[in-house]
Amino acid sequence: MKKSRRNFIKQSGLAAGFTLAGGVAVKNYAFGNNINDPEYSQRISDIQKKHTQSFNMSGFVAPIIPIVRVGLIGLGQRGPAHLKVISTIEDVKIRALCDLRPEKVVEANKLLKNSDHNPELYSGGEDEWKKLCEQKDLDLIIVTTPWYMHAKIAIYAMQQGKHVAIEAPAAATVEEAWQLVKTAEQTRKHCMMLENTSYMDFQLLTLNMARHGFFGEVVHGDCAYNTSKMNNNFNKNLYWNMWWLRQYGSREGNIYPTHGLGPVAQIMNINRGDRFDFLVSVESKDFMMKAKAEELAKKDSSFKEFAKMNYRGNMNVTIIKTVKGSTIMLQHDATPPSPHSMIHGVYGTKGAALMDSPEPRISTGNHKWTSKNEFEKIADKYTHEITKKFRTTAKESGHGEKII
């Protein structure tokens, strides 16, 4: 059954815009973002001084598009999931598909069999994505490539007059983030980061609670993306060119911050009244990844290059202070075989909420977590309209599982 695009936008409030949350990267040898370089800080300072806001995109609403014509770039892991969902939305036409690998484009196009979508197909060359961006009959381009390509593609797409939706993270460097801002202001095209965690049940519930004053003033937020990616990262057949493993072997710091940080940033009104002031980031050493690469290299020569890499640490912990005085604790741990945990904690002057594992919890400010019955009453009262309307659709995507 087709879902109404107008109702989707109205219910979700997507027209209100989105806050981009940047990563905490200490080094990026693969893509030229090494802050140990003495010139790095000066380059960032120069960018900030040179940037003059040409248009305020906060709250900007683009002209109505009766039929949204969509192109997708990147059809490996996430692209096909997006394809299945958007193909069911009314007033949307999928007009273009692109991937470096021709077989991925063919497989994705098969998902549209017996539908009214008839996309142009692009593949086989490293610059085919540019041809898609240049296609005249497109309004929105969805980017689900490896993240180090996100900003480059998004900037070019906006320059070609297209709105853009990018998988997380939107940028790999601070310089790229500023280029995204500058391009969006100049072209007046939306550039939204698809941070799915911001739309999960409990995260939306606590956002709605915060908007209705349940927590009082929000004092602190806890957030994390802690999940073992050892098996996936060392799987030669899962990610193209094993790009995830290459990221972990070329960068340090929290290289995947937004799953945890996005929902907390929205609750704290970051860039909507408050903003991040400064941070301190500390990281453990790598206890596992290099050893795993060396072990695999003894049996498989294709892992020899990975055995030579120095990997980011197991756990990164970042403390952030906002201008208005609130604090945030952000974690990223992607190696030990511990259970998947997306910590989401909100602590205010009147109440608190916490989801770690296995169950989410709420406090009304009396130094105790509520009973299950009290929790259900509060959740029923504050459950966000997006959750009520689109819970089933989100679950169909395979990446929007029910939390409560």
N, C-alpha and C positions, 0 to 999 in steps of 0.2 A: 504494500500500500504506500502511495506517495505521501510524503510529509510536506506540509505547507512551509515554504521558505519564509514567507512573510511572518507567519506565526512564530517560526523558529527564531528569527531575528528579534521580533518583538519580545518574546518570552525570555530570551537569553540576554537581552540588552547589549548585543555585540556592537551596536552603533555607538556605544559610549566610549569605545576605544580600549586600549590595552597597555599595561605597563611592562616594558622590557626590563628584565632583571639580568644584569651582566654576570659573567663568570669570574671566579677568582683564580687566575692563572699565573703561576710564578714563572714558568718558562714554556715556550712553544718552539722548540728547535725546528720542527717540521714546517712551521708556517710563519716563522719570523717574528715571534712576539716574545722576546727575551728581555724581561725587565731588569736583568742584571747588566744589560747593555747600558752604559752611562748616558747614551743618547735617547733612551726610551722615554724616560720621564719628561725630557725636554720636548720630544715629539708630541706627547699627549698634551702637555701644557700649551704648545703652539696651536694645536687643533682647537682646544677649548677657547683660547684667546681669539682665534680667527673666526670662530663660528658665531655668526649673528643670526638669530632666529628670523627666518623670512616669513614664517607662518606658524601659528600655534595649532598643532594637530590634536591637542587634547580636547576631546569633545566634538571634533570635526565629524560631520555626517556627509558622506558623498551623495551625489544625486542618485535618485532611485533608478535601479536597473531592472526593467520588467522581467527579462529572461537573462539569468547570469550564465555566461558562457565560460567554462572552466577548462584549464589545462593542468595536467599533473606532470611534474618532473621528478623522477626517482620512483621506481616500481619494484623495489626489492622487498623489504620487510613491512614498512608502514604504508607505502603507496597504495597497494591493493586494498588494504583495510579502509582507507579513505574513499577509494573508488566505490566500494560496495555501499557505503553509507550515503554519499552524495548522489549516487545514481537513483536513490529512492526519494529524493526531495523534489517537490514541485518547482516549476519555473527555473530549473537548472538543466543546462545542456553540457555534457562533457564533449569538448571539441578537439582535444589534443592530448596525446600521451607520449612520454619520452623516457628512455633509459639508455644508458651506454650499451647494454646487452640486448640485442634484438629479441632473444627468446623471452625476456621479461616483458617486453612490449606486447608480444604475441599472446603470452599468458594473460596479461591484464586485459587485453582487448576481448578475450574470450568471456570474461566476466560480464561484458556488456551485450552478449549474444541475446537476441530476441528482445532487445530494448530499443528505445527510440534515439539512443546515442550513437553517433557515427563519427568518431574522432579521427583526426589526422595522426599519423604515427611517425615518430622520430626516433632513430637509433643508429648505432654503428659508428658514430664519430664523437669526439670529445666536445665539439661545439654544437652538437645538434640541439642542445637546450636553448641556445641563442635563437635558432630558427623558430622554435616553439614560441619564445617570448616575442618574436617579431610577427607572429601570425596575427592578422588584423582582427579576426572575429573572436577575440578573447577579452574577457573582462577581469578574470581572476586567475592567478596562477598559484597552485599549491606546490610547495617545495618539500620533498621528503628524501633528499639526497644525504650523503654523509655531511656532518654539520660544518666541516671546514669549507664547504661550497655554498652554504646558505646565504651569507651576506652578498657574495659576488653575484649569485643568480638573482636575488631579490632586488638589488640595486639596478641591475640591467633591466629586469622586468618592469620596475616602476618607471624607468627612463623610456620604456616602450609604451607607457600609458596604461599599465595593468596594475590592479590591486594585487597584493601578495599575502599569502598565509604560509608561514614557515614552521616546520617542526623545530622543537627545542634542541639546543639553544640557537637563538637567532644569529649570533655572531661568535667568532672565535677569538677576536681581539678587541680591545677598547677602540682602536682606530676604526675597525669595521663597524662598531656600534655607532660611532659618530657619523660615519658615512651613510648608514641607514637613516639616521635622524635627518641629516642634511637633505638626502634624496627625497624622503617622504614630504618634507616641508616644501621643497622646490616643485615637486610634481603634484602635490596634494592627492597622493594615493595612499590608501591604507596599507600598513605593513604590520600584520598581526602574528605574534608567536603562538603556535598551537600548543600551549601548555595544558595538556589534558587533565593534570592533577588538580588544577584550579576548579575543575567542574565535577570532581568526584563528590559523592554524597555528603560525607562528613565535612569536607572542606567548604562546600557550599552552605551547609547547615551552620557552621560557625561564622561564616561571612555574614549570613543573614542575621544571626544572633548579635554580632558586633554592630551591624547597621541599625539594629533596634535597641542598642544600648544595654544588652544583657550583661556584658562584661564590664560595663563602666568604661574607664579609660584603660586602654590596652597597654600594659606595662612591658610585657615580654612575650616573645614567640619562640617556640622550639620547632625545628624542621629538619628533615633529613631525607636522603635517598640512599638507603643502605640495602644492598642486595648483591648476592654473589653473581658475578658475570664471568667467572673463570671458565666454565664449560662453553658458554657462548663465544667468548672472546678468542678461545683457542680452537674453535671449530672452523676448519678451513672452508666449509661449504655454506656457512650461514651468512656472513657479511662480505660484501664485495671487497676483494683485495685485503680482507681482514682489517678493515679500516679502524674498527673500534680498538683492536689490540695496538695498532700503530699510534693511536691517540694516547693510550695509557703508557706507551713506551717513549713518548716524546714530550710529555707535559707533566707538570706538577701542580699541586693545588686542587681545589674543587673544580673539576672540569665539567661537572654536570649538576649545577646548583639549582636549577629552576623548578624541578619537581617538588622540592621542599620549600624553596623560597617564594615561589609564585603566589601560593595561597596566603601565606603570612604577609607578603607585601601588599596584597589587596586589602586584607583586614586592617593593616596599619596605614592605609591610604598613602602608600609611597608614590611620590610624584603626583599626588592629589591632595596635598596639604602638608605632607611630611616627606623627607627624603633621607637616604643613607648619608651618614656623615663620614665615618671611618670604620675600618675593620682591622682585626688581627687574625691571622690564619696560621695554624700550626698543623703539621702533618707527621704521621709516623713514617718509619722507613718501610720499604717493600719487603715483606716477609715471605711472599709467595710467588709473585708473577715471574720474576727472573728465574727462580728455581724451576718453575714449571716449564718455561721456555727451554732452559738448558736440558731438562729431562727429555722433552720431546725431540730436541735437536739430535740427540744420540740415536734416535730411531728413524727420524725423518729429516732429511737435509733441508727441506723447505723452511724449517724452523730455525736454521742457523742464524739468519739475519736478526731474528727476534731474540735469540740467546745473547746477542751483543748489546741489546738495548738496556737502558737503566729506567726502571719503571717508577711511576708515581707510588706513593706510600699506600698502605692499606686504608688508613683512616685519616681524613682531613676534617679538622674542626675549626670553624670560623665564627668569631664573635663580631657582630655588627652593632654599631650605635647609630641611632637616628638623630636628626637635628633636634627633634622635640624631646629627646631623652629616653626613648624606649630602646630595648635591646633585643637581639635575635641570636640564637645559637643555631648554626647550620652545620650539618654533617654530610659527608659522602664517604661510603665504604663499599667497595665493589669486589672484594676478594674472598674473605673467609666464608666458610660454608654455614653461616648463621642464617636463620629465617629472614625472609623478606620483611623489611620494616620501613615504613614511610612515616616517621614521627611527625605529628602535627599537634602542637600544643599552643594554646592561647591563654594568657594569664592577665587578668584585669583587676581593677579595684573592687569589682562587685562579684566576679565569678571567674570560672576557668573551664577549659575543655582540653582533653588530651586523647589522642589516638596513637598508640604505639603498637602493642601486640598483647593479647589477641583481640581485645575489644576496646572501642572508643568509650570515653568517660566524660561526664559533665559534673561541675560543682556549682552550687548556687552561692558559694562564698561562706559556708559554715564549717570549713576545714574538713569536709567529708565529700566523697564522691556520692552522687545520687544512687538510689536503688534502680533496678532495671525498669520498674514501672514508672518512676519519676523521669528517668531518661527518655522513655518512649513518649511520655506526655510532652516533654520539652521538644523532642525531635519532631513530633507531629505538628506542634505549633509553629516551629521555625523552619521546617523543611522548605527549601527554596522552590519556586515555581519551575525553574529549569529542571530540577530533579524530578518533580512530579510529571512534567510533560515529556521529558526525553530520556528517562532512565532506561527504558527498553531499547530505544535506538542506540544509546551509548553502549549497552552491553553487546549489541549486535556487531559493533566495530571490533570487538575482541580486545579492547584496551581501555574499557571504561567500567570495570567490574564494580558490583554493588559493594559498598563499604558497611552500611548500616541497614 
